[in-house]
Amino acid sequence: MQSSIITVRALSRIIKNKFSTFLDPAIHNSSQPHFVSVVVGFPKCLSNKYKIGKFGDDAWFTSSNSQADVIGVADGVGGWTRYGIDAGEFSSFLMRTCERLVQNNNFNPNQPVNLLSSSYKELLDHKKPILGSSTACVLILNRETGLLHTANIGDSGFMVVRHGEIVHRSEEQQHYFNTPFQLSLPPPGNANRVLSDSPESADTYSFPVKDGDVILVATDGVFDNVPKDLLLETLKGVEGEKDAVKLQMTANSIALMARSLSFDSNFMSPFAINARKNNIHTIGGKPDDITVVLATVNL
């Protein structure tokens, strides 16, 4: 029992010191919809040094311009570490480049696929090859139209809660169990042996948002470990919340739940349920990097 208390205290200290809140009142027209958003996460290995925009092999960004608010997460495929490749470099470059491109004059507030595609092209054209692969999920809130445009490749994703119900949710893209769609750059001569999907293969949706909508954007470290009903029950509590500190507390609780359940060997996690559907008899959570971006829509 004492070790559990120490662990929780340690995680709480990490959460306290490792979150980012995104809200720049100066850039928002109060008559237009915009996000109030916060970020929190854990690397799978807590001894990893923290870097802004990364939790282990996960990466994230939040950005804004005069037209839109933008959120993105990416999950570097960890299997590359077996070949001496930094699995987080690919996802981190992808998200950092997206963040920068939001500020370009040719940014399109209706096309998250274009944003991903431009970022991926810069990665492919980089002088120093950035090998690896990553899933990605990007959301753009067009302030003028009030439409949320989404693009998702792989098993990161998003969930929108309104009036106590999930009104929009991304679906996993899998080639086969535990092998998600992914953007890739394999080592030379290995293109035929590595899965590689195009940005245009992303699932895309566009829909109007309403004041108070709660939007969760997260990597699979959340969705593989926290049941949908538990996420919904948690998110319902911050519908309409405009206080970033209160949002942060809820984001922290989601990340901590995911972390705790991922190491529970007796828990029938969403990952274990999906494994059994694929004739893999297993139980327990799935230890992984965890990234949570939590936002509400403010009109």
BABA-544859 format. One line per 8 residues: their letters; for each residue y, z, x of C-alpha. Coordinates in nm, 2 decimals. Layout:
A> Y,Z,X ~ ...
This chain:
MQSSIITV> 0.00,0.00,0.00 ~ 0.24,0.08,0.28 ~ 0.19,-0.26,0.44 ~ 0.27,-0.43,0.11 ~ 0.60,-0.23,0.08 ~ 0.69,-0.33,0.44 ~ 0.62,-0.69,0.36 ~ 0.83,-0.69,0.05
RALSRIIK> 1.12,-0.52,0.24 ~ 1.09,-0.78,0.52 ~ 1.10,-1.06,0.27 ~ 1.39,-0.91,0.09 ~ 1.59,-0.90,0.42 ~ 1.50,-1.26,0.49 ~ 1.61,-1.37,0.14 ~ 1.94,-1.17,0.18
NKFSTFLD> 2.02,-1.35,0.51 ~ 1.89,-1.70,0.44 ~ 2.04,-1.85,0.13 ~ 2.32,-2.10,0.07 ~ 2.54,-2.12,-0.24 ~ 2.70,-2.45,-0.33 ~ 3.02,-2.43,-0.54 ~ 3.35,-2.58,-0.44
PAIHNSSQ> 3.59,-2.52,-0.73 ~ 3.86,-2.74,-0.57 ~ 3.65,-3.05,-0.60 ~ 3.56,-3.01,-0.97 ~ 3.75,-3.12,-1.27 ~ 3.69,-2.84,-1.52 ~ 3.66,-3.09,-1.80 ~ 3.36,-3.26,-1.64
PHFVSVVV> 3.01,-3.13,-1.59 ~ 2.92,-2.99,-1.25 ~ 2.66,-2.77,-1.09 ~ 2.67,-2.41,-1.00 ~ 2.38,-2.40,-0.75 ~ 2.21,-2.17,-0.50 ~ 1.93,-2.22,-0.25 ~ 1.66,-1.99,-0.11
GFPKCLSN> 1.32,-2.03,0.06 ~ 1.06,-1.92,0.31 ~ 0.87,-2.10,0.59 ~ 0.50,-2.04,0.56 ~ 0.51,-1.87,0.90 ~ 0.79,-1.61,0.89 ~ 0.82,-1.60,1.27 ~ 0.96,-1.95,1.26
KYKIGKFG> 1.33,-1.96,1.36 ~ 1.56,-2.02,1.07 ~ 1.77,-2.34,1.07 ~ 2.03,-2.43,0.81 ~ 1.88,-2.69,0.57 ~ 1.52,-2.61,0.66 ~ 1.24,-2.37,0.56 ~ 0.95,-2.46,0.79
DDAWFTSS> 0.87,-2.83,0.73 ~ 1.07,-2.82,0.40 ~ 1.43,-2.95,0.40 ~ 1.71,-2.95,0.14 ~ 2.07,-3.04,0.08 ~ 2.34,-3.00,-0.17 ~ 2.65,-3.22,-0.17 ~ 2.94,-3.32,-0.38
NSQADVIG> 3.22,-3.58,-0.41 ~ 3.47,-3.68,-0.66 ~ 3.21,-3.86,-0.87 ~ 2.90,-3.64,-0.86 ~ 2.70,-3.34,-0.75 ~ 2.38,-3.41,-0.57 ~ 2.07,-3.20,-0.49 ~ 1.77,-3.29,-0.28
VADGVGGW> 1.45,-3.14,-0.14 ~ 1.19,-3.29,0.09 ~ 0.85,-3.16,0.22 ~ 0.73,-3.28,0.56 ~ 0.36,-3.34,0.56 ~ 0.22,-3.07,0.77 ~ -0.09,-3.26,0.90 ~ 0.12,-3.43,1.16
TRYGIDAG> 0.14,-3.11,1.36 ~ -0.22,-3.17,1.47 ~ -0.10,-3.47,1.66 ~ 0.19,-3.29,1.83 ~ 0.45,-3.42,1.59 ~ 0.71,-3.19,1.44 ~ 0.63,-3.23,1.07 ~ 0.98,-3.10,0.97
EFSSFLMR> 1.19,-3.34,1.17 ~ 1.12,-3.63,0.93 ~ 1.21,-3.43,0.61 ~ 1.51,-3.28,0.78 ~ 1.65,-3.61,0.90 ~ 1.60,-3.76,0.55 ~ 1.79,-3.48,0.37 ~ 2.07,-3.46,0.63
TCERLVQN> 2.13,-3.83,0.61 ~ 2.13,-3.82,0.23 ~ 2.39,-3.54,0.24 ~ 2.62,-3.75,0.47 ~ 2.57,-4.07,0.26 ~ 2.70,-3.90,-0.05 ~ 3.04,-3.91,0.12 ~ 3.03,-4.28,0.18
NNFNPNQP> 3.26,-4.51,-0.02 ~ 2.97,-4.72,-0.14 ~ 2.78,-4.42,-0.29 ~ 2.64,-4.50,-0.63 ~ 2.64,-4.19,-0.87 ~ 2.37,-4.35,-1.08 ~ 2.11,-4.45,-0.82 ~ 1.92,-4.17,-0.64
VNLLSSSY> 1.67,-4.43,-0.53 ~ 1.94,-4.61,-0.34 ~ 2.04,-4.29,-0.17 ~ 1.68,-4.22,-0.06 ~ 1.64,-4.58,0.04 ~ 1.95,-4.59,0.26 ~ 1.85,-4.26,0.42 ~ 1.50,-4.38,0.49
KELLDHKK> 1.63,-4.71,0.63 ~ 1.84,-4.51,0.88 ~ 1.54,-4.31,0.98 ~ 1.33,-4.63,1.04 ~ 1.62,-4.78,1.24 ~ 1.68,-4.47,1.45 ~ 1.68,-4.53,1.83 ~ 1.44,-4.24,1.89
PILGSSTA> 1.14,-4.28,1.65 ~ 1.12,-4.00,1.40 ~ 0.75,-4.00,1.33 ~ 0.58,-3.83,1.03 ~ 0.61,-3.84,0.65 ~ 0.76,-3.65,0.36 ~ 0.78,-3.62,-0.01 ~ 1.13,-3.62,-0.16
CVLILNRE> 1.32,-3.54,-0.48 ~ 1.69,-3.62,-0.54 ~ 1.90,-3.55,-0.84 ~ 2.25,-3.69,-0.90 ~ 2.48,-3.55,-1.18 ~ 2.74,-3.82,-1.26 ~ 3.03,-3.61,-1.38 ~ 3.20,-3.90,-1.56
TGLLHTAN> 2.91,-3.99,-1.78 ~ 2.74,-3.64,-1.80 ~ 2.40,-3.81,-1.71 ~ 2.15,-3.66,-1.46 ~ 1.97,-3.93,-1.26 ~ 1.65,-3.83,-1.08 ~ 1.41,-3.98,-0.83 ~ 1.09,-3.82,-0.72
IGDSGFMV> 0.83,-3.93,-0.46 ~ 0.52,-3.71,-0.43 ~ 0.47,-3.35,-0.54 ~ 0.81,-3.19,-0.49 ~ 0.99,-3.20,-0.82 ~ 1.23,-3.06,-1.08 ~ 1.24,-2.88,-1.42 ~ 1.52,-2.86,-1.68
VRHGEIVH> 1.53,-2.57,-1.92 ~ 1.74,-2.57,-2.24 ~ 1.72,-2.33,-2.54 ~ 1.41,-2.16,-2.40 ~ 1.21,-2.48,-2.35 ~ 1.13,-2.73,-2.08 ~ 1.31,-3.04,-2.19 ~ 1.26,-3.25,-1.88
RSEEQQHY> 1.01,-3.22,-1.59 ~ 0.90,-3.45,-1.31 ~ 0.53,-3.54,-1.27 ~ 0.34,-3.53,-0.95 ~ 0.27,-3.86,-0.78 ~ -0.07,-3.84,-0.60 ~ -0.29,-4.10,-0.43 ~ -0.57,-3.85,-0.48
FNTPFQLS> -0.60,-3.48,-0.49 ~ -0.36,-3.30,-0.25 ~ -0.24,-3.64,-0.11 ~ 0.10,-3.71,-0.25 ~ 0.31,-4.02,-0.24 ~ 0.52,-4.01,0.07 ~ 0.77,-4.19,0.29 ~ 0.63,-4.24,0.64
LPPPGNAN> 0.68,-4.37,0.99 ~ 0.35,-4.36,1.17 ~ 0.30,-4.40,1.55 ~ 0.28,-4.75,1.67 ~ -0.05,-4.92,1.59 ~ -0.14,-4.68,1.32 ~ 0.04,-4.84,1.02 ~ -0.29,-4.93,0.85
RVLSDSPE> -0.43,-4.58,0.88 ~ -0.13,-4.39,0.73 ~ -0.02,-4.37,0.37 ~ 0.33,-4.50,0.33 ~ 0.51,-4.55,0.00 ~ 0.85,-4.72,-0.06 ~ 1.16,-4.54,-0.20 ~ 1.13,-4.78,-0.49
SADTYSFP> 0.80,-4.63,-0.59 ~ 0.97,-4.31,-0.69 ~ 0.95,-4.19,-1.05 ~ 1.30,-4.22,-1.20 ~ 1.46,-4.07,-1.51 ~ 1.81,-4.06,-1.65 ~ 1.92,-3.82,-1.93 ~ 2.23,-3.63,-2.05
VKDGDVIL> 2.28,-3.27,-1.96 ~ 2.43,-3.00,-2.17 ~ 2.64,-2.70,-2.09 ~ 2.42,-2.41,-1.97 ~ 2.11,-2.62,-1.88 ~ 1.91,-2.46,-1.60 ~ 1.77,-2.70,-1.33 ~ 1.50,-2.60,-1.08
VATDGVFD> 1.44,-2.83,-0.79 ~ 1.16,-2.72,-0.56 ~ 0.89,-2.82,-0.32 ~ 0.52,-2.79,-0.40 ~ 0.51,-2.44,-0.24 ~ 0.66,-2.33,-0.58 ~ 0.48,-2.55,-0.82 ~ 0.14,-2.51,-0.66
NVPKDLLL> 0.16,-2.13,-0.69 ~ 0.38,-2.03,-0.98 ~ 0.24,-2.12,-1.33 ~ 0.47,-2.32,-1.55 ~ 0.49,-2.05,-1.82 ~ 0.60,-1.79,-1.56 ~ 0.87,-2.03,-1.43 ~ 0.99,-2.10,-1.78
ETLKGVEG> 1.01,-1.73,-1.86 ~ 1.22,-1.67,-1.55 ~ 1.45,-1.96,-1.59 ~ 1.53,-1.87,-1.96 ~ 1.70,-1.56,-1.83 ~ 1.98,-1.76,-1.66 ~ 2.06,-2.02,-1.92 ~ 2.43,-2.06,-1.93
EKDAVKLQ> 2.48,-1.84,-1.62 ~ 2.79,-1.93,-1.42 ~ 2.78,-1.64,-1.18 ~ 2.63,-1.77,-0.85 ~ 2.53,-1.42,-0.75 ~ 2.31,-1.37,-1.06 ~ 2.17,-1.72,-1.01 ~ 2.08,-1.62,-0.65
MTANSIAL> 1.89,-1.32,-0.77 ~ 1.68,-1.54,-1.00 ~ 1.62,-1.79,-0.73 ~ 1.52,-1.51,-0.49 ~ 1.27,-1.38,-0.75 ~ 1.11,-1.73,-0.79 ~ 1.08,-1.78,-0.41 ~ 0.93,-1.43,-0.37
MARSLSFD> 0.68,-1.49,-0.66 ~ 0.57,-1.81,-0.50 ~ 0.54,-1.65,-0.16 ~ 0.34,-1.35,-0.29 ~ 0.11,-1.56,-0.51 ~ 0.04,-1.81,-0.24 ~ -0.13,-1.54,-0.03 ~ -0.32,-1.39,-0.33
SNFMSPFA> -0.68,-1.49,-0.27 ~ -0.79,-1.39,-0.62 ~ -0.52,-1.57,-0.82 ~ -0.61,-1.87,-1.02 ~ -0.31,-2.07,-0.91 ~ -0.20,-2.41,-1.04 ~ -0.33,-2.55,-0.72 ~ -0.67,-2.40,-0.77
INARKNNI> -0.68,-2.52,-1.13 ~ -0.60,-2.88,-1.02 ~ -0.86,-2.85,-0.74 ~ -1.13,-2.76,-1.00 ~ -1.03,-3.06,-1.21 ~ -1.12,-3.26,-0.90 ~ -1.46,-3.09,-0.85 ~ -1.34,-2.86,-0.57
HTIGGKPD> -1.44,-2.51,-0.65 ~ -1.17,-2.28,-0.51 ~ -0.95,-1.99,-0.61 ~ -0.63,-1.84,-0.48 ~ -0.29,-1.95,-0.40 ~ -0.19,-2.21,-0.14 ~ 0.02,-2.08,0.15 ~ 0.30,-2.32,0.22
DITVVLAT> 0.67,-2.35,0.29 ~ 0.88,-2.27,-0.01 ~ 1.22,-2.42,-0.11 ~ 1.40,-2.33,-0.43 ~ 1.73,-2.49,-0.54 ~ 1.85,-2.34,-0.87 ~ 2.14,-2.48,-1.06 ~ 2.31,-2.45,-1.40
VNL> 2.53,-2.71,-1.56 ~ 2.89,-2.60,-1.62 ~ 3.11,-2.79,-1.86
